[in-house]
Amino acid sequence: MKNANEGSALILALWVTAFLSLLVVSQATRVGLQVRWLERMKEIRQSRYLAWAGVREAMGKLSTDEETEWDAPTESWGRFEPADVAAAEGRFNREVVDEGGRIPFNAADAALLAKLPGMNELAAQELVKKREGEGAAAFLHHAGQLLSLTGFQKDRLADLEPLISFYSTWPVNINTAPAQVLTLLGLSDFLAQRIVRFRLGTDGRAGTDDDGVFKNLKEVQFAVSQAAGPLSTQDQTLLAELLQQGKIGVSSSVFRVIGRGWSAHHAVYRQTTAIVERAEQGAVPIIRSWNETATR
């Protein structure tokens, strides 16, 4: 009987020990998960602050831009050295993109809207009619709003986004407009390609010392003819009309500012994109839109 009781006590003790061991392991796992979660949250915050730092530095470049008569990537806002900035918590970089080189979506007429990728006459007329009835309240603010337009081709959204801005106005900056934007405005493909080639210079890269820049509206026609050679009568007439109508210019007031941050240990990445309007020199640009994205 004594041996049976001792055996039962031993089995009970083993069960208790096993249970306590499982409890300890479970608790340790839980604590470990909590620690990793806290570390993850810390790195997300770090990458967020680093992305903000990139945005602040880029906005500072715009606020101290001394040349306001024209805008081109050869200016300080188009060049950042070094490309990546190291910090104790990780690293960040920054970029400024001229929104003024895109089609001003909320100011374009129905004929131009209908020519854009994914758009059609029905969708264009729907937008213009809303504008006429509601004014600025009908303006779009992000690409997702296009998906509700009648007949809009959703699979063309990626083709459309680089060509339009929801915050810029006329004129389109000839110093930064892609060739496709220039052809949408009516210029021939030949002339549009020659303008872009002139801007890129001999090295074929934007933002370098050999870039060609259109600095004065009065000189645009002459500079374009120098860059592209003798213009056709059609191109001459259309370019003159675009300049006269204020559809083409050499400067911008709205820019896309991008800051990217990476945490130090696990490379958590975060990007902040702000659309800003440049104020007077020395003043902080006015933020019109702010968007944050995070990935591993």
C-alpha positions in Angstrom: 0.0 0.0 0.0 2.8 2.3 0.9 4.5 1.7 -2.4 1.3 2.4 -4.3 0.9 5.7 -2.5 4.5 6.6 -3.2 3.9 5.7 -6.9 0.8 7.9 -7.1 2.6 10.8 -5.4 5.5 10.4 -7.9 3.1 10.4 -10.9 1.3 13.4 -9.5 4.6 15.2 -9.0 5.6 14.5 -12.6 2.3 15.8 -13.9 2.6 18.9 -11.8 6.2 19.4 -13.0 5.1 18.9 -16.6 2.2 21.3 -16.2 4.4 24.0 -14.6 7.0 23.5 -17.4 4.4 24.0 -20.1 3.1 27.1 -18.2 6.6 28.5 -18.0 7.3 27.8 -21.7 3.9 29.3 -22.7 4.6 32.4 -20.6 8.1 32.7 -22.0 6.7 32.5 -25.5 4.1 35.1 -24.8 6.7 37.4 -23.3 9.0 36.8 -26.3 6.1 37.6 -28.7 5.3 40.8 -26.8 9.0 41.9 -26.9 9.2 41.3 -30.6 5.9 43.2 -31.1 7.3 46.1 -29.1 10.5 46.1 -31.1 8.5 46.0 -34.3 6.4 49.0 -33.2 9.5 50.9 -32.3 11.0 50.3 -35.7 7.8 51.3 -37.4 8.0 54.6 -35.4 11.6 55.0 -36.3 11.0 54.5 -40.0 8.1 56.9 -39.9 10.1 59.7 -38.2 12.9 59.1 -40.7 10.5 59.4 -43.7 9.3 62.6 -42.1 12.8 63.9 -41.9 13.2 63.3 -45.6 10.0 65.3 -46.3 11.2 68.1 -44.1 14.6 68.4 -45.8 13.0 68.3 -49.2 10.5 71.0 -48.3 13.4 73.1 -47.0 15.1 72.9 -50.4 11.9 74.3 -52.0 11.6 77.1 -49.5 15.2 78.3 -50.1 15.1 78.0 -53.9 16.4 81.3 -55.1 15.4 80.9 -58.7 11.6 81.3 -59.0 11.4 82.5 -62.7 11.9 78.9 -63.9 12.0 75.4 -62.4 14.1 72.5 -63.6 15.8 69.4 -62.0 19.1 71.2 -62.3 18.1 73.3 -59.2 18.9 72.3 -55.7 15.5 70.7 -55.2 16.3 68.2 -58.0 19.6 67.1 -56.5 20.2 65.6 -53.1 23.7 64.6 -51.9 24.2 62.1 -50.5 21.3 60.1 -51.9 20.8 58.3 -48.6 21.4 59.9 -45.2 22.5 57.7 -42.3 21.0 58.2 -38.9 21.4 56.5 -35.5 17.9 54.9 -36.0 18.4 53.9 -39.7 18.5 55.9 -42.9 16.4 58.1 -45.1 16.3 59.6 -48.5 14.2 62.3 -50.1 12.9 63.3 -53.6 11.1 66.2 -55.1 9.0 65.7 -58.3 7.5 68.6 -60.2 3.7 68.3 -60.3 3.6 71.2 -62.7 5.0 69.0 -65.5 1.7 67.0 -65.5 -1.7 67.6 -67.0 -3.8 69.6 -64.4 -6.6 67.2 -64.2 -9.1 69.5 -62.4 -8.5 72.3 -64.9 -8.4 70.3 -68.2 -11.3 70.6 -70.6 -13.4 67.7 -71.8 -11.5 67.3 -75.1 -8.2 66.9 -73.3 -9.6 64.7 -70.6 -11.0 62.3 -73.2 -7.6 61.8 -74.7 -6.1 60.6 -71.4 -5.4 56.9 -70.8 -8.4 55.1 -69.4 -10.7 58.1 -70.1 -13.4 58.5 -72.8 -15.8 61.3 -73.9 -18.6 60.1 -71.5 -16.3 60.1 -68.5 -14.8 63.5 -69.5 -18.2 65.1 -70.0 -19.4 63.7 -66.7 -16.5 65.4 -64.9 -16.9 68.7 -66.6 -20.6 68.8 -66.0 -20.0 68.2 -62.3 -17.4 71.0 -62.2 -19.9 73.4 -63.9 -22.5 72.6 -61.3 -20.5 72.2 -58.1 -17.3 74.2 -58.8 -14.3 73.2 -56.7 -16.4 70.8 -54.7 -16.3 68.5 -57.7 -12.5 68.4 -58.0 -10.9 65.0 -57.6 -8.1 64.6 -55.1 -6.7 61.1 -55.7 -6.7 58.4 -58.4 -9.1 56.1 -56.6 -11.9 58.5 -57.3 -11.5 57.9 -61.0 -12.7 54.3 -60.6 -16.3 55.5 -60.1 -16.4 57.4 -63.4 -18.7 56.0 -66.1 -16.7 54.0 -68.6 -13.4 54.6 -67.0 -10.9 51.7 -67.9 -9.6 50.6 -64.6 -6.7 48.6 -66.2 -5.3 51.9 -67.5 -5.0 53.6 -64.2 -1.3 52.9 -63.9 -0.7 54.5 -67.3 -2.7 57.6 -66.3 -1.3 58.4 -62.9 2.2 59.6 -64.0 0.6 62.0 -66.5 -1.8 64.0 -64.3 -1.9 66.0 -61.1 -5.0 66.7 -59.0 -3.3 69.8 -57.4 -1.4 71.6 -60.2 -2.9 74.3 -62.5 -2.0 75.7 -65.9 0.6 76.2 -67.3 2.4 72.9 -67.7 6.1 73.3 -67.1 8.0 72.5 -70.3 11.1 71.9 -68.3 9.7 68.8 -66.6 6.8 67.6 -68.7 7.2 64.0 -70.0 7.1 63.6 -73.8 3.6 62.0 -73.5 2.2 65.0 -71.7 3.6 67.3 -74.5 2.0 65.2 -77.2 -1.3 65.2 -75.3 -1.2 69.0 -75.4 -0.9 68.7 -79.2 2.8 68.8 -80.0 4.1 66.3 -82.5 5.8 63.2 -81.1 9.0 64.3 -82.9 9.0 67.7 -81.3 8.1 66.3 -77.8 11.0 63.8 -78.0 13.5 66.5 -79.1 12.4 68.8 -76.2 13.0 66.0 -73.7 16.4 65.2 -75.3 17.4 68.8 -75.1 16.5 68.9 -71.4 18.5 65.7 -70.6 21.7 67.0 -72.1 24.4 64.9 -73.6 24.6 62.5 -70.7 20.9 61.6 -71.0 20.2 62.2 -67.3 18.0 64.7 -65.6 19.4 67.0 -62.9 23.0 67.2 -64.2 25.1 70.2 -65.2 24.7 69.7 -69.0 20.9 69.8 -68.9 19.1 72.2 -71.2 16.7 74.6 -69.5 13.9 76.8 -70.8 14.3 79.9 -68.7 12.1 82.5 -70.3 8.7 82.3 -72.0 9.8 84.7 -74.7 12.7 82.5 -75.6 10.8 79.2 -75.6 10.1 79.2 -79.3 13.6 80.1 -80.2 15.1 77.6 -77.7 12.8 74.9 -79.0 13.8 75.5 -82.6 17.4 75.5 -81.6 16.9 72.1 -79.8 14.7 70.5 -82.4 15.8 72.1 -85.6 13.4 73.9 -87.9 9.8 73.5 -86.7 7.0 72.5 -89.0 4.3 75.2 -89.5 1.9 73.1 -87.5 4.3 72.8 -84.5 5.1 76.5 -84.7 1.5 77.5 -84.7 0.5 75.1 -81.9 3.4 76.0 -79.7 2.6 79.7 -80.1 -1.0 79.1 -79.2 -0.1 77.1 -76.1 2.2 79.9 -75.0 -0.4 82.5 -75.7 -3.2 80.6 -73.9 -1.0 80.0 -70.8 -1.0 76.3 -71.3 2.8 76.0 -71.4 5.2 77.8 -69.0 8.7 77.4 -67.5 8.0 77.4 -63.8 5.8 75.5 -61.2 4.2 76.1 -57.9 3.2 72.6 -56.9 5.5 69.7 -56.1 5.4 66.1 -54.9 7.7 65.7 -51.9 8.7 62.1 -51.0 10.5 60.9 -47.9 11.6 57.3 -47.4 12.8 55.9 -44.1 14.4 52.5 -43.1 14.8 51.3 -39.6 18.3 50.2 -38.5 17.9 46.5 -37.7 15.1 44.8 -39.6 14.8 47.3 -42.5 11.2 48.3 -41.8 10.3 50.7 -44.6 8.0 53.6 -44.6 7.2 56.2 -47.3 5.6 59.6 -46.8 4.4 61.5 -49.9 3.2 65.1 -49.6 1.8 67.4 -52.3 3.0 70.9 -51.4 2.5 74.4 -52.8 5.5 76.6 -52.8 5.0 79.9 -50.9 7.2 83.0 -51.1 10.9 82.5 -50.7 11.9 81.5 -47.2 8.4 80.4 -46.2 7.5 76.8 -45.5 5.6 75.2 -48.5 1.9 74.7 -47.9 0.9 71.0 -47.6 -2.1 70.2 -49.8 -2.0 66.4 -49.4 -0.3 63.9 -47.1 -0.1 60.1 -47.5 1.9 57.5 -45.6 2.6 53.9 -46.6 4.4 51.2 -44.8 5.9 47.9 -45.9 8.3 45.3 -44.6 
